């Protein structure tokens, strides 16, 4: 099982519509949303490219917003962790 762990930007939440759209993707086995992190569980990765769009809603305006991380790792072997960062709307 593969986990895509998306830390949310400070002051943002996952938009309810975005959650519904993600839950209906057949590749996603489970979706878990905590206070500031979205966990997307996939059965496995393949050679095919996959795109996930998360729409966020700003609930608190934060100045000097810092980048948030996106981590991809194997649930059973988290040592092969891949990390990327994103910094805001439209990035």
Buried (B, 14 or more C-beta within 10 A) or exposed (E): EBBBBBBBBBBBBBEEEBBEBBEEBEBBEEBEBEEBBBBBBBEEEEEEEEEBEBBBEEEEEEEEBEEBEBBBBBEEEEEEEEEEEBEEEEE
